[in-house]
C-alpha cells in the first residue's frame, strides 16, 4: 500500500459520510470507507500531530514519489523491489 503523511493542520477531509474508524489497539486507528472497505487513513499515538494517507485516495497529480519500501523481506517472487529505495524495518509501536 502506498501512503504519505500530512500534518493534521494541513489535512482537510471533504466528507466523512462514509468514513468509519477502527481502533485495533489503543495506539492505532484506521479510517476506512464503510461502503467498499478501502483503507483511507491511519494514525498512531506516537505521531499525534499527523495522519497517514493512502496514496490511492488522492486526486492526480499527487506530486508523490516512492522513497521507502517496508516489508520487502516478505515480498513474493513476483514483486520487483527497486534496489535504490530505502527499506527500513517497520518502526516499533506502529501496530504491526
N, CA and C atoms as a LAMMPS dump frame, in Angstrom:
ITEM: TIMESTEP
0
ITEM: NUMBER OF ATOMS
288
ITEM: BOX BOUNDS ff ff ff
-5.0000000000000000e+02 5.0000000000000000e+02
-5.0000000000000000e+02 5.0000000000000000e+02
-5.0000000000000000e+02 5.0000000000000000e+02
ITEM: ATOMS id mol type element x y z
1 1 1 N 0.847 -1.163 0
2 1 2 C 0 0 0
3 1 3 C 0.897 1.232 0
4 2 1 N 0.668 2.118 -0.903
5 2 2 C 1.423 3.371 -0.967
6 2 3 C 0.723 4.415 -0.105
7 3 1 N 1.517 5.173 0.638
8 3 2 C 0.935 6.171 1.531
9 3 3 C 1.883 7.348 1.7
10 4 1 N 1.327 8.418 2.196
11 4 2 C 2.09 9.601 2.545
12 4 3 C 1.614 10.06 3.917
13 5 1 N 2.242 11.077 4.46
14 5 2 C 1.864 11.571 5.781
15 5 3 C 1.701 13.08 5.699
16 6 1 N 0.727 13.606 6.443
17 6 2 C 0.496 15.05 6.474
18 6 3 C 0.196 15.501 7.891
19 7 1 N 0.551 16.722 8.171
20 7 2 C 0.195 17.345 9.435
21 7 3 C -1.323 17.475 9.497
22 8 1 N -1.905 17.284 10.668
23 8 2 C -3.35 17.437 10.808
24 8 3 C -3.795 18.851 10.44
25 9 1 N -2.929 19.83 10.664
26 9 2 C -3.246 21.216 10.306
27 9 3 C -3.354 21.411 8.795
28 10 1 N -2.705 20.542 8.017
29 10 2 C -2.708 20.651 6.564
30 10 3 C -3.71 19.714 5.897
31 11 1 N -4.452 18.964 6.677
32 11 2 C -5.351 17.943 6.147
33 11 3 C -6.798 18.419 6.214
34 12 1 N -7.495 18.293 5.089
35 12 2 C -8.924 18.6 5.033
36 12 3 C -9.647 17.383 4.483
37 13 1 N -10.587 16.864 5.23
38 13 2 C -11.427 15.758 4.771
39 13 3 C -12.732 16.383 4.302
40 14 1 N -13.014 16.263 3.02
41 14 2 C -14.171 16.94 2.425
42 14 3 C -15.501 16.361 2.879
43 15 1 N -15.556 15.051 3.145
44 15 2 C -16.799 14.431 3.604
45 15 3 C -16.456 13.234 4.482
46 16 1 N -17.142 13.125 5.592
47 16 2 C -16.955 11.979 6.483
48 16 3 C -18.179 11.07 6.47
49 17 1 N -19.035 11.245 5.464
50 17 2 C -20.282 10.492 5.378
51 17 3 C -20.06 8.982 5.395
52 18 1 N -19.063 8.5 4.643
53 18 2 C -18.797 7.059 4.555
54 18 3 C -17.519 6.663 5.274
55 19 1 N -16.921 7.594 5.99
56 19 2 C -15.685 7.316 6.716
57 19 3 C -16.006 6.707 8.075
58 20 1 N -15.37 5.583 8.36
59 20 2 C -15.517 4.913 9.656
60 20 3 C -14.133 4.693 10.229
61 21 1 N -14.048 4.603 11.533
62 21 2 C -12.766 4.422 12.209
63 21 3 C -12.764 3.106 12.966
64 22 1 N -11.624 2.441 12.942
65 22 2 C -11.425 1.183 13.657
66 22 3 C -10.17 1.323 14.502
67 23 1 N -10.27 0.984 15.763
68 23 2 C -9.147 1.058 16.707
69 23 3 C -8.736 -0.354 17.108
70 24 1 N -7.784 -0.966 16.4
71 24 2 C -7.362 -2.315 16.777
72 24 3 C -6.57 -2.342 18.083
73 25 1 N -5.943 -1.222 18.419
74 25 2 C -5.213 -1.08 19.684
75 25 3 C -5.445 0.34 20.197
76 26 1 N -4.995 0.605 21.407
77 26 2 C -5.1 1.961 21.945
78 26 3 C -4.178 2.931 21.21
79 27 1 N -3.163 2.401 20.52
80 27 2 C -2.17 3.238 19.846
81 27 3 C -2.477 3.502 18.375
82 28 1 N -3.304 2.669 17.752
83 28 2 C -3.552 2.777 16.307
84 28 3 C -5.027 2.988 16.012
85 29 1 N -5.269 3.742 14.941
86 29 2 C -6.628 3.967 14.468
87 29 3 C -6.6 4.014 12.944
88 30 1 N -7.51 3.276 12.319
89 30 2 C -7.595 3.216 10.864
90 30 3 C -8.908 3.824 10.401
91 31 1 N -8.846 4.684 9.383
92 31 2 C -10.037 5.234 8.759
93 31 3 C -10.285 4.501 7.454
94 32 1 N -11.518 4.039 7.241
95 32 2 C -11.814 3.275 6.038
96 32 3 C -13.188 3.645 5.495
97 33 1 N -13.41 3.301 4.238
98 33 2 C -14.684 3.547 3.583
99 33 3 C -15.692 2.486 4.03
100 34 1 N -16.832 2.929 4.568
101 34 2 C -17.84 1.976 5.039
102 34 3 C -18.548 1.272 3.894
103 35 1 N -18.388 1.782 2.675
104 35 2 C -19.05 1.17 1.525
105 35 3 C -18.188 0.078 0.884
106 36 1 N -16.9 0.378 0.623
107 36 2 C -16.053 -0.597 -0.078
108 36 3 C -15 -1.245 0.822
109 37 1 N -14.761 -0.679 1.999
110 37 2 C -13.793 -1.248 2.933
111 37 3 C -12.36 -0.795 2.733
112 38 1 N -12.104 0.071 1.766
113 38 2 C -10.738 0.528 1.499
114 38 3 C -10.197 1.384 2.642
115 39 1 N -8.943 1.143 2.995
116 39 2 C -8.279 1.973 3.994
117 39 3 C -7.962 3.318 3.375
118 40 1 N -8.3 4.391 4.067
119 40 2 C -8.037 5.741 3.582
120 40 3 C -6.963 6.434 4.42
121 41 1 N -6.978 6.197 5.724
122 41 2 C -6.075 6.877 6.653
123 41 3 C -5.658 5.931 7.759
124 42 1 N -4.59 6.296 8.451
125 42 2 C -4.292 5.708 9.746
126 42 3 C -3.473 6.69 10.54
127 43 1 N -3.591 6.554 11.844
128 43 2 C -2.837 7.428 12.744
129 43 3 C -2.437 6.622 13.966
130 44 1 N -1.365 7.089 14.604
131 44 2 C -0.873 6.387 15.776
132 44 3 C -0.554 7.393 16.871
133 45 1 N -0.575 6.915 18.093
134 45 2 C -0.358 7.789 19.244
135 45 3 C 1.069 8.334 19.29
136 46 1 N 2.021 7.656 18.621
137 46 2 C 3.411 8.133 18.614
138 46 3 C 3.601 9.36 17.736
139 47 1 N 2.664 9.612 16.828
140 47 2 C 2.732 10.771 15.928
141 47 3 C 1.375 11.477 15.937
142 48 1 N 0.98 12.057 17.076
143 48 2 C -0.374 12.59 17.232
144 48 3 C -0.698 13.791 16.348
145 49 1 N 0.276 14.473 15.836
146 49 2 C 0.027 15.667 15.029
147 49 3 C -0.071 15.419 13.548
148 50 1 N -0.08 14.125 13.141
149 50 2 C -0.121 13.84 11.708
150 50 3 C -0.998 12.636 11.417
151 51 1 N -1.283 12.443 10.131
152 51 2 C -2.116 11.344 9.675
153 51 3 C -1.475 10.747 8.427
154 52 1 N -1.433 9.43 8.36
155 52 2 C -1.003 8.751 7.144
156 52 3 C -2.197 8.684 6.207
157 53 1 N -1.938 8.906 4.923
158 53 2 C -3 8.957 3.918
159 53 3 C -2.627 7.998 2.798
160 54 1 N -3.522 7.085 2.456
161 54 2 C -3.217 6.173 1.357
162 54 3 C -3.203 6.954 0.05
163 55 1 N -2.181 6.709 -0.744
164 55 2 C -1.957 7.481 -1.965
165 55 3 C -3.097 7.327 -2.966
166 56 1 N -3.75 6.196 -2.983
167 56 2 C -4.834 5.972 -3.927
168 56 3 C -6.068 6.824 -3.677
169 57 1 N -6.149 7.482 -2.535
170 57 2 C -7.297 8.341 -2.239
171 57 3 C -7.09 9.771 -2.721
172 58 1 N -5.884 10.088 -3.192
173 58 2 C -5.563 11.462 -3.577
174 58 3 C -5.827 11.713 -5.053
175 59 1 N -6.311 12.908 -5.362
176 59 2 C -6.512 13.294 -6.758
177 59 3 C -5.167 13.491 -7.44
178 60 1 N -5.116 13.19 -8.736
179 60 2 C -3.906 13.408 -9.536
180 60 3 C -3.866 14.847 -9.998
181 61 1 N -2.74 15.423 -10.198
182 61 2 C -1.41 14.867 -9.918
183 61 3 C -1.101 14.974 -8.425
184 62 1 N -0.561 13.915 -7.857
185 62 2 C -0.271 13.897 -6.421
186 62 3 C 1.053 14.573 -6.092
187 63 1 N 2.006 14.507 -7.015
188 63 2 C 3.338 15.03 -6.729
189 63 3 C 4.152 14.109 -5.835
190 64 1 N 3.632 12.914 -5.554
191 64 2 C 4.318 11.97 -4.678
192 64 3 C 5.326 11.127 -5.449
193 65 1 N 6.328 10.638 -4.739
194 65 2 C 7.252 9.653 -5.295
195 65 3 C 7.619 8.679 -4.185
196 66 1 N 7.935 7.468 -4.559
197 66 2 C 8.274 6.442 -3.578
198 66 3 C 9.67 6.705 -3.023
199 67 1 N 9.778 6.721 -1.694
200 67 2 C 11.071 6.954 -1.047
201 67 3 C 11.489 5.809 -0.132
202 68 1 N 10.519 5.019 0.359
203 68 2 C 10.823 3.896 1.238
204 68 3 C 9.91 2.736 0.893
205 69 1 N 10.387 1.533 1.126
206 69 2 C 9.59 0.331 0.896
207 69 3 C 9.699 -0.564 2.129
208 70 1 N 8.583 -0.753 2.809
209 70 2 C 8.547 -1.587 4.008
210 70 3 C 8.153 -3.02 3.647
211 71 1 N 8.512 -3.954 4.505
212 71 2 C 8.158 -5.367 4.372
213 71 3 C 8.735 -6.026 3.126
214 72 1 N 9.801 -5.487 2.561
215 72 2 C 10.369 -6.072 1.343
216 72 3 C 10.874 -7.492 1.558
217 73 1 N 11.29 -7.804 2.77
218 73 2 C 11.781 -9.164 3.003
219 73 3 C 10.66 -10.195 2.943
220 74 1 N 9.409 -9.744 2.982
221 74 2 C 8.261 -10.644 2.885
222 74 3 C 7.665 -10.681 1.475
223 75 1 N 8.22 -9.922 0.555
224 75 2 C 7.67 -9.839 -0.802
225 75 3 C 7.813 -11.176 -1.521
226 76 1 N 6.822 -11.504 -2.309
227 76 2 C 6.86 -12.729 -3.089
228 76 3 C 7.746 -12.535 -4.318
229 77 1 N 7.992 -13.619 -5.033
230 77 2 C 8.907 -13.574 -6.174
231 77 3 C 8.362 -12.775 -7.36
232 78 1 N 7.09 -12.457 -7.388
233 78 2 C 6.549 -11.674 -8.496
234 78 3 C 6.663 -10.168 -8.285
235 79 1 N 7.122 -9.745 -7.118
236 79 2 C 7.324 -8.315 -6.849
237 79 3 C 8.711 -7.881 -7.297
238 80 1 N 8.775 -6.744 -7.948
239 80 2 C 10.056 -6.136 -8.292
240 80 3 C 10.346 -5.078 -7.239
241 81 1 N 11.425 -5.24 -6.51
242 81 2 C 11.819 -4.28 -5.474
243 81 3 C 12.877 -3.356 -6.054
244 82 1 N 12.624 -2.09 -6.031
245 82 2 C 13.565 -1.085 -6.515
246 82 3 C 14.734 -1.017 -5.533
247 83 1 N 15.896 -1.445 -5.963
248 83 2 C 17.072 -1.509 -5.087
249 83 3 C 17.559 -0.129 -4.64
250 84 1 N 17.066 0.925 -5.251
251 84 2 C 17.504 2.272 -4.86
252 84 3 C 16.694 2.833 -3.696
253 85 1 N 15.61 2.143 -3.309
254 85 2 C 14.764 2.628 -2.22
255 85 3 C 15.295 2.206 -0.862
256 86 1 N 15.079 3.059 0.116
257 86 2 C 15.383 2.713 1.5
258 86 3 C 14.376 1.654 1.94
259 87 1 N 14.843 0.6 2.624
260 87 2 C 13.964 -0.479 3.078
261 87 3 C 14.133 -0.68 4.586
262 88 1 N 13.634 0.27 5.376
263 88 2 C 13.808 0.19 6.826
264 88 3 C 12.936 -0.896 7.453
265 89 1 N 13.333 -1.313 8.646
266 89 2 C 12.469 -2.189 9.421
267 89 3 C 11.255 -1.375 9.841
268 90 1 N 10.122 -2.053 10.064
269 90 2 C 8.908 -1.357 10.494
270 90 3 C 9.13 -0.794 11.896
271 91 1 N 8.805 0.486 12.111
272 91 2 C 9.027 1.097 13.425
273 91 3 C 8.223 0.403 14.525
274 92 1 N 8.823 0.255 15.665
275 92 2 C 8.15 -0.327 16.824
276 92 3 C 6.934 0.519 17.194
277 93 1 N 5.869 -0.134 17.657
278 93 2 C 4.709 0.58 18.171
279 93 3 C 3.73 1.07 17.122
280 94 1 N 3.935 0.716 15.848
281 94 2 C 3.005 1.195 14.821
282 94 3 C 1.995 0.133 14.42
283 95 1 N 1.675 -0.746 15.352
284 95 2 C 0.581 -1.667 15.143
285 95 3 C 0.888 -2.891 14.302
286 96 1 N 2.159 -3.208 14.092
287 96 2 C 2.483 -4.385 13.294
288 96 3 C 3.1 -5.43 14.189
